[in-house]
Every structure is written in C-alpha cells, then in structure tokens.
Amino acid sequence: MPNNPPSPPLDGREGPASVLALLGAGDLVAFSWLSADADLAPALGARESLARAAAERMGHYDVVAAMLDEAVGTHEGVTPYLGFLEEVGGRMEAMSWEEQLLRTAVMGGMVHDLGDVLAQLLPAEQRERVMQGASAPDDVVIDLMAGRLSQDEPLRARLSLWGRRVAGEALAVLPAVVAQIADAAGDRREAVTALQAPAAATMSSRHAQRMERLGLAA
C-alpha cells in the first residue's frame, strides 16, 4: 500500500462500493489493452506473456465483481468508471505496437496506483481481500521492451515523449474519478477528496520509476 497517512474506512455501502467499482473498471480496461497488445505481438512468446497477464486481470475482476454483488447486489457501478478510463484511452491512438505497449504500462499502471491509494478507504476485510492478486500490468511490458529499448536510441526518445503524454492524460482524469467516488461517500466526501493530492503524487512518482526501469525519460 502507498505511504500515505491512513484514512478511516468509508461507512455504509455506496462509498466502499464506488471504490470497488473503480478497481473493477481498472481490471477490465487492463484486460482489454493487454489482449489487444497480445493480438499484435510479433512473436509467440510475447503473445503468450501478454495473454497470461490479461487473464490474471480478468481473474481479479471476477473477485471484485463478486464483492460488489455481495455488498450492493450488482456490479453495474463499474460502468461509469469504465467510461472515464476508456475515454482517456481513446484519446491516445498509438501509432505502433511499442506505443501501444507503453500506453498499457503507463496508463494501466497509474490506474492501479490510484486504486492502491483509494483502497485505504475500504473496510479492512474488503481491503485485504481486494488487494490479493491486484497488480499493475507493467511488469510484463517492461520485460518485453527493456532489452530492445536499450539498443534503440531513436525509439527511446520517441517513447519518452509518448510516455509523458500518456501520464498527463492519466492525471487529467483523476479529479473526475475522485469526484465520482466522493459523491457516493455522503458525509465522508472530504475524506475522499483529501486523497486526490496524495493519489496524484503516488501516480507521478511510480510513473517515474516505471519509465526509469525502461530507460526512458519521465
């Protein structure tokens, strides 16, 4: 979990459910992106790695969806957050497989980081359950790209610019996502909005770490 001051968990059903819905949306979007990356992979090994990572995200989504069904009787609350994330993804049309992979690593990773921060608003039992098996989709991408990038200076320069653009788009959607969760938090609205700045800081710092692992400028 991030190194931010802990917040008391949200009360009631709708507040925690909204956090779970965001986590579920992040899983579904990561699944879609990783699956698309796998379809375009130039080699069998890369396709296998990306397909396995996509399957892991779908498996975690099933856990989150079941938790929502238990809590509020439906997991339809995922839909608004899907809209936010898919809109951001739609604004970033990749021109190559490498750009598409980096979008998955950066955007998927930063969405995971946001969920990591906001998960502290969940009751302890829910938080522990939902964080099991939760991971950012960046490790597989870094494994696939790092070696090639180390030998291709023009590609590194192009992807450094692309990564900064993707990160900017991810941070731009943060206020809307936090506002959506805060609306469901009732009298705990301020507890949610207070996490916006720590979430932005966590997303930015971890983005820099991911880019460094790839040998790219953040």
Buried (B, 14 or more C-beta within 10 A) or exposed (E): EBEBEEBEBBEEEBBBBBBBBBBBBBBBBBBBBBBBBBEBBEEEEBBEBBBEBBBBBBEBBEBBBEBBEEBBEEBEBBEBBBEBBBEBBEEBEBEEBBBBBBBBBBBBBBBBBBBBBBBBBBBEEBBEBBBEEBBBBBBBBBEBBEEEBEEEEEBBEBBBEBBBBBBEBBBEBBEBBBEBBBEBBEEBBEBBBBBBEBBBBBBBEBBBEBBEBBBBBB
